[in-house]
Amino acid sequence: MLLSSLHAAHIRHLSSMRRSPATLIYYRYGLEPLVEFLKAQNIAADTDVITRAVLTEFQLWLRETRGLGPGGEHAVLRAIRATFRWALFEELIDKDPTLKIRMPALPKERPPAVQPHEVAACLKVAAELSQPLRNKALLLFLYDTGLRQGEVLQLETDDIDLNTGQITIRGSTAKGGRGRTVPLGIKSARAIARYERHERKPALPMIRTLFLSRTGEPMTKGGLTHLLVKIAAAAGLPRDHVAPHAWRRGFAVGYLRNGGDMFSLQQILGHQTLDMTRRYVKYLPSDIQRQHLRASPADRL
């Protein structure tokens, strides 16, 4: 079976399961490097010729030619493995070549979560760039809600009720198709209202997307990434400290640090299980230590 046919069948399955556009793009991202590798090696892009040995060479190619680190390599291989496992379950192939493949070890250090002083530095820089009102509203929104970048960029003006402070995340834009309602803070609401009144100018009347580019068109992931990279450079911060997902982590850590509970955080982040949310507790060792100092039974003897 051609890899292109396998991918098309898998995408149709994911679409029928109402998976998000970001999920579909992720699986295409995993198979495209494999097709490119097979072409470079003059190997037919067919499932019958893909063996464990071929995939091992592919792993080396990802590192040496593509220059991927463990995280990038792991992401590509996860997509390929999931596709082949689905194909085996659906009896589209006779065996799964990824069954015994060795996944790269991921670094144990925690990925960055944007910190309050970094947010303040970013806001200061953003005020000096073009579209300062949009920039302020966008950064405060990221830090105040913890939404995924895809959810933020697909928000429409009608999805936000500034009077009640509630954001509606539509199932069509949420990961896994699970819509939800997310609260919005006062500062973010004021910044968005000011941006909408004075700076948001859509190129066409039918454009309802909240955050727009300087041309009045919906902001893209590339546009958001470019903006954050530019802000990071001007603020003297590492790029990964202000990457889109670092703001999501920063929100989660700040929410717990300021007294928010794990169950409401799970709902806000849109996690399916509480175990996914518990990962953010790892960012709070010093906070836990301070709690212990206040509550230690032994110290109260």
N, C-alpha and C positions, 0 to 999 in steps of 0.2 A: 504494500500500500504506500502510495506516495505521501511524503510528509505534508505536502500542501493539502491533500485530501483529508489526511488525519486531522490537521489543524482546523480545516473548515468544518468537519464533523464535530470536533470538540467545541468550537465556538458556537455552533448551533445549539449544542447541548447546554452550554453555559447560558446562552441567551434565553433558552426555554426555562431555565432555572432563575431567570431575572437577575443574573449577576450584573454588577455595575460595569460601565464602560472602562473604568480603570482596571478591573479584573481581566477583561478581554484583552486590553493592551498588554497587560503583564504576561499573559500566556503567549502572545505573539512575540514579545520581547525575548522569551525563552527559546522559542523555536527558530527565530531568524538567525541567531549566531550559529546554530547547529547546521542550518542549510548553507550558510556562508562557508563554514569549515569544510563540509562535504564537497562543495564545489571546488574549493581550493585544493583539495586532495584528489580531485577527479573521481569521487565516489558518488554513485547515484543516490539522490535524496529519497531513498526508499526504506521503509521500516525493516525489510528483510535483510539488509546489509548492515544494519546498526547493531553492533555487538558491544559487549563490555569493553573489549580492547579498543574499539573505535571511540567509545565514550571516554576512555582513559586518555587517549591522544587528544580528544577534544578539550578535556580539562587542562592539559598542558598548553594547548593552543590559546585557551582563554587567558591563561596567566602570561604567556610569553609574547603572544601576538596582540591580543586585545588589552593586555596590561591590567586585567581585573584583579582586585584584591579578594580576600576570602569572602567578604560579604557579597560582592558582585557575582563571584563564581557560584556561591551558594544559591543566590536568587535565581540565576539561569538554570542551574541543575534542578532546583525544586520545581520549576515550571515544566521542564522536560519530564521529570519523574512522574509528576501528577498526570500529565497528558498520556504517558504510556500506561500508567496504572489504570486510567479510565478506559483506554483502548482495549486492554486485556479483559477488564470486567465486561465490556460490551462485546467481547469476542471478535473484535476487529483485527487483532493480532493473536498469534499462538503463544508468544512468550514475551516477557518484559525484560529488555536488556538493561534496565536501570536497577534491577532487583538487588544486585550486590555491589553497586557502585559506591565508592567511598566519598562521602561528602566532606568538603574542607572544614577544618575546625574553625569556628568563629571566635574572634577575639572576645575575651571575657569582660573587658572594660565597658562600662555603660556608655551608650551614645549620649551626646550632649543634650541638655535641657536648658533653654534660654533662661538666664537669671535676671532678677529685677534690675540690677545695675546695667546689664546689657540691653534690656528693653529701653531704659532711659536714654542710653547712648544712641540707640537706633532711632528713637523718636526725635532726638535732637538733630541727627543727620537728615532724617526724612523731611523735616520742616524746611530744609534748604534746597531740596530737589524740586523738580517740576511736579505739579499736582500735589502740593503739600497736604491739602485737606483729605484727599483720597489716601495718601500715604499714612497719615495719622489714624484715620478711621480703620484702615486695613490692618495695621500693626496692633492697635488696641483690640480689634476684633479677634485676631489670631490668638492673642494672649488671654483674652477674656472668655473665649468659648471652647478652645481646644478642638475645633473642627478640623477635619482632614482638608488638605488643600483643594481636593476635587470638590468637596462639599461647599467650601468657601467660594470658589470660582463659579460654581453653578447656581449660587443663590440669586434669586430675583427680588426686586424691591418689595413685592407683595408677600414674600416669605418672612418678612420681619415686621413685627408689630411693635413700634416704638412706644406705644401707649402702655401696653402690658409687659413689655420687656421680654417677649417670647419670639423665638426663631423656629420656623417649621422646616425641618429637613425632609424633603420629599423622598419617598421610597425609590424613585427613579434616579436619584443622585446619591443616595446613601450606599455604603458598602453592604453587600448582601441583600439590598433591596429593603432594608429595615428602616423605615422612616421613624422620626422621633421629634420631640419638642425640646429645645435647648434654651435655657435662660440667658438673658443679655444684661450686662451691668449698665449702670447709669452713665459712666464716662464714655463707654463704647457707643451707647445709644445717642448721646449728645454729639459725638464726633461724626457718626453716620448721618444724623439729621443735618448737621452743618455741611457735610460733603454733598448731600443730596440737594440742598438749597442753593449752594454757591458754585459747585465745581463739576458735578456729574452732568455731562452733556452727551447723551447718546447720539450716534451718527444717524440713526433712523428711529422713528417713533416706536416701532415694534420691539426695539431692544429693551428688555426688562432686566437684564443682568445687572446686579448691584455694582460690582467693581469693574470699571472700564479702563481701557488704555487711553493714551493721550489722543488717539484718533477717534475716540467715542465708541470703539468696538469692545466686545467682551474681553476681559483680561484672560490671557492664556497661562498655562503652567510655566511655559518658557518665559513669559513676561514677568510673572511673579518671582521666578528663580533669579532672573536678571536683576530685578529690583533689589532683592535681598542680598545678592552678591555685591552689588554696588554699595548698598548701605553698610554691609560688613566691612568692606575695604576702607570706606571713609571713616568708619568708627574704630578701625584698628582691631576688629574682632575676627577670629577664625571663621571661615565660611560655614563650617558645619555647626557652629554655635547658633547661627540664625537661619539655618535651613528650615523649610516649611514644617517638617516633623519635629524639629527642635522646639518650635513654638507650642506644638501640641503637648510635648513632654513637659515643657515649662509651665503650661497651664495646669496640668495634672499635679505636678509637684507643688506648685503654689497653692492650689486648691486644698490639698491635704495639709500643707504647712499652716494654712490659715484657718484650719478647723473644719474643713469639709469632710464628709464621711465617704467611705469607700462605695457604698451602695448608690448614692446619688451621682458620684463620679462615674460609675459604670454606665448609668443611664445617659449622662451627658456625652460621654465619649462614644457611646454606641457599641460598647463591647457586648458580645454575646454571652460571655461567661465572666464571673468575678475573678477567676484566675488571671485573665488578661490584664485586669485593672490592678491586681496586687503587685505586678511588676514594678509599679512606680514607687512602692514603699522602699525599694532598694536605694532610691535617691535620697532617703531621709535619715541616714545614720546619726548625724549630729542632732537632728530634731528629736529622735528617739532617745538619745542620751540626755537631752534636756528634760524630756518627760520623766525619765528615770530619776533624775536628780530631784524632781518635784514630788515623785510618788514612791520612792524607794522605801519599802517596809523596814529594811534594816536601818536606814538612816533615821527613821522615826522612833527607834527604840529608846 
